[in-house]
């Protein structure tokens, strides 16, 4: 069987920076996933869009939500919110996060968290018993060659200084994407004799990572 291994070369990292043009939602298919019809939307898998203006008794489930685009076609997008049994009318809008690419991107490692072990041992137990708590997606370590004029570096530094979370999208060469929110917890600069000046950043992921 031929290998399906993915080369890391060509991967890109983008950070959310502002919003794009709102697109009109013209149809909705209730279920899990939920599917929206948005003619010629131009969104890509892994994009983040904010929903607004939907009506119906279940509309509050979606309005105000930022969702990650999956299984996109030219005129539809899907996302992982279960709307089964709800009544929602397609009359709203989807506004995308704008992405800024981080330049000189060299390495990444992480998504290294693990859930907490919850001790449920009691006096009737014959051995230690555990359940797992909420998933923790951990950190993402980044390295890139420093360029203080690069738009992506500027956004990361601003996020570090403000202590505010940002949306991130890692895109692999086969177009698999990992989308997540994170804080920039470290933004270091390293150099030495006969070396390139490098930045090392640490992202603390908050919430889930969505692969699309």
C-alpha positions as CSV (number, residue, x, y, z in Angstrom):
1,X,0.0,0.0,0.0
2,X,1.5,3.4,-0.9
3,X,2.4,5.7,1.9
4,X,0.0,8.5,2.7
5,X,2.6,10.5,4.8
6,X,2.3,14.3,4.6
7,X,5.4,16.4,4.1
8,X,5.5,19.3,6.5
9,X,7.2,21.5,3.8
10,X,4.7,24.1,2.6
11,X,2.7,24.3,5.9
12,X,1.3,27.7,6.7
13,X,0.3,29.4,10.0
14,X,-2.3,32.2,10.0
15,X,-3.6,34.3,12.8
16,X,-7.0,36.0,12.9
17,X,-6.9,39.8,12.4
18,X,-10.1,41.6,11.9
19,X,-13.2,40.5,9.9
20,X,-14.1,40.2,6.3
21,X,-17.3,40.9,4.3
22,X,-20.5,39.3,5.6
23,X,-22.2,36.8,3.3
24,X,-25.9,36.2,3.2
25,X,-27.3,32.8,4.4
26,X,-30.0,31.7,2.0
27,X,-30.7,28.1,3.3
28,X,-30.1,25.9,6.3
29,X,-30.2,22.1,6.7
30,X,-30.9,21.2,10.3
31,X,-29.0,18.3,11.8
32,X,-25.5,17.4,12.9
33,X,-23.6,18.8,11.3
34,X,-25.6,21.8,10.4
35,X,-25.3,22.9,6.7
36,X,-25.7,26.5,5.5
37,X,-26.3,27.6,1.9
38,X,-24.3,30.7,1.1
39,X,-24.0,31.3,-2.6
40,X,-20.4,31.7,-3.9
41,X,-19.2,32.3,-0.3
42,X,-15.5,31.9,-1.0
43,X,-14.8,30.3,2.4
44,X,-12.2,27.6,2.9
45,X,-12.2,24.6,5.2
46,X,-10.8,25.7,8.6
47,X,-12.1,29.3,8.3
48,X,-13.9,30.8,11.2
49,X,-17.3,32.6,10.6
50,X,-19.6,34.4,13.0
51,X,-23.3,33.8,12.5
52,X,-26.0,36.5,13.0
53,X,-29.5,37.3,12.1
54,X,-31.0,33.8,11.9
55,X,-34.6,33.6,13.1
56,X,-36.9,30.9,14.6
57,X,-37.3,29.4,18.0
58,X,-33.9,27.7,17.9
59,X,-32.0,30.6,16.4
60,X,-30.3,31.5,19.7
61,X,-28.3,28.3,19.4
62,X,-26.4,29.8,16.4
63,X,-26.6,33.5,16.5
64,X,-23.4,35.0,18.0
65,X,-21.5,31.7,17.5
66,X,-18.2,31.6,15.8
67,X,-18.0,28.3,13.9
68,X,-15.3,26.5,12.0
69,X,-16.0,25.7,8.3
70,X,-15.9,22.0,7.3
71,X,-16.8,20.1,4.2
72,X,-17.3,23.3,2.1
73,X,-18.6,23.3,-1.4
74,X,-18.9,26.2,-3.7
75,X,-22.3,27.2,-2.2
76,X,-22.5,25.4,1.2
77,X,-20.6,25.1,4.4
78,X,-21.0,22.6,7.3
79,X,-20.1,23.0,11.0
80,X,-20.2,20.9,14.1
81,X,-23.3,22.2,16.0
82,X,-26.2,19.8,16.5
83,X,-29.4,21.6,15.5
84,X,-31.5,18.5,15.3
85,X,-35.2,19.2,16.2
86,X,-34.7,23.0,16.2
87,X,-36.7,25.5,14.1
88,X,-34.3,28.0,12.4
89,X,-35.0,30.2,9.4
90,X,-32.2,31.0,7.0
91,X,-32.3,34.8,6.8
92,X,-29.0,35.8,8.4
93,X,-25.3,36.3,7.7
94,X,-21.9,34.7,8.1
95,X,-18.9,37.0,8.7
96,X,-15.5,35.5,8.3
97,X,-12.4,36.1,10.3
98,X,-9.6,37.7,8.2
99,X,-6.3,35.8,8.3
100,X,-2.8,37.2,8.4
101,X,0.0,34.8,7.5
102,X,3.0,34.4,9.8
103,X,6.1,34.8,7.7
104,X,9.4,32.8,7.9
105,X,7.5,30.0,9.6
106,X,10.0,27.1,10.3
107,X,8.7,24.5,12.9
108,X,5.8,23.7,15.1
109,X,5.1,21.1,17.8
110,X,2.4,20.6,20.3
111,X,-1.4,19.9,20.6
112,X,0.2,18.1,23.6
113,X,-2.4,18.4,26.3
114,X,-4.3,15.6,28.1
115,X,-7.4,15.4,30.2
116,X,-7.3,15.5,34.0
117,X,-7.5,12.2,35.8
118,X,-10.5,12.2,38.2
119,X,-10.1,9.9,41.1
120,X,-13.4,8.0,41.7
121,X,-12.1,5.4,44.0
122,X,-14.4,4.6,46.9
123,X,-14.5,2.2,49.9
124,X,-15.9,-0.5,47.7
125,X,-13.1,-0.3,45.1
126,X,-10.7,-3.2,44.8
127,X,-8.2,-1.0,42.9
128,X,-7.7,2.6,42.0
129,X,-10.5,3.8,39.7
130,X,-10.4,6.9,37.4
131,X,-12.5,8.8,35.0
132,X,-11.1,11.4,32.5
133,X,-12.1,15.0,32.8
134,X,-12.3,17.7,30.1
135,X,-9.9,17.5,27.1
136,X,-7.0,20.0,27.4
137,X,-5.4,20.6,23.9
138,X,-2.3,22.0,25.5
139,X,0.2,24.3,23.8
140,X,1.7,24.8,20.4
141,X,5.4,25.7,20.2
142,X,6.4,27.8,17.1
143,X,9.7,28.9,15.6
144,X,10.2,31.4,12.8
145,X,13.0,33.7,11.6
146,X,12.5,37.1,13.1
147,X,11.2,40.0,11.0
148,X,9.6,42.8,13.0
149,X,8.0,44.2,9.8
150,X,6.2,41.0,9.0
151,X,2.4,41.5,9.4
152,X,2.0,38.1,11.1
153,X,4.8,38.8,13.6
154,X,3.2,42.2,14.4
155,X,-0.1,40.6,15.2
156,X,1.5,38.0,17.4
157,X,3.5,40.6,19.3
158,X,0.3,42.7,19.8
159,X,-1.5,39.6,21.1
160,X,1.3,38.8,23.5
161,X,1.3,42.4,24.8
162,X,-2.5,42.5,25.2
163,X,-3.0,39.0,26.7
164,X,-6.0,38.6,24.5
165,X,-6.8,35.3,22.7
166,X,-6.6,35.0,18.9
167,X,-7.9,32.6,16.3
168,X,-5.2,30.5,14.6
169,X,-5.3,28.2,11.5
170,X,-2.5,25.7,10.7
171,X,-2.8,24.5,7.1
172,X,-0.8,21.4,6.0
173,X,0.2,20.9,2.3
174,X,-2.6,18.4,1.7
175,X,-5.1,21.2,2.8
176,X,-5.9,19.6,6.2
177,X,-6.4,22.4,8.7
178,X,-6.3,22.8,12.5
179,X,-8.3,25.8,13.7
180,X,-8.2,26.9,17.4
181,X,-8.2,29.9,19.7
182,X,-5.0,30.5,21.8
183,X,-3.2,33.1,23.9
184,X,0.4,34.0,22.9
185,X,2.1,33.1,26.2
186,X,5.7,33.5,25.1
187,X,7.3,35.6,22.3
188,X,11.1,35.2,22.6
189,X,14.0,36.3,20.5
190,X,17.2,34.2,20.1
191,X,20.4,34.8,18.3
192,X,24.1,34.1,18.4
193,X,27.4,34.2,16.5
194,X,26.9,33.2,12.8
195,X,23.2,32.5,13.5
196,X,19.9,33.7,12.1
197,X,17.8,35.7,14.7
198,X,14.8,33.5,15.6
199,X,11.5,34.0,17.3
200,X,10.1,31.3,19.5
201,X,6.4,31.6,20.4
202,X,4.3,29.5,22.7
203,X,0.5,29.4,22.1
204,X,-1.7,28.3,25.0
205,X,-4.8,26.7,23.4
206,X,-8.1,27.6,24.9
207,X,-11.1,25.4,23.9
208,X,-11.2,22.8,21.2
209,X,-9.0,22.2,18.1
210,X,-11.1,21.6,15.0
211,X,-9.4,19.6,12.2
212,X,-11.0,20.0,8.8
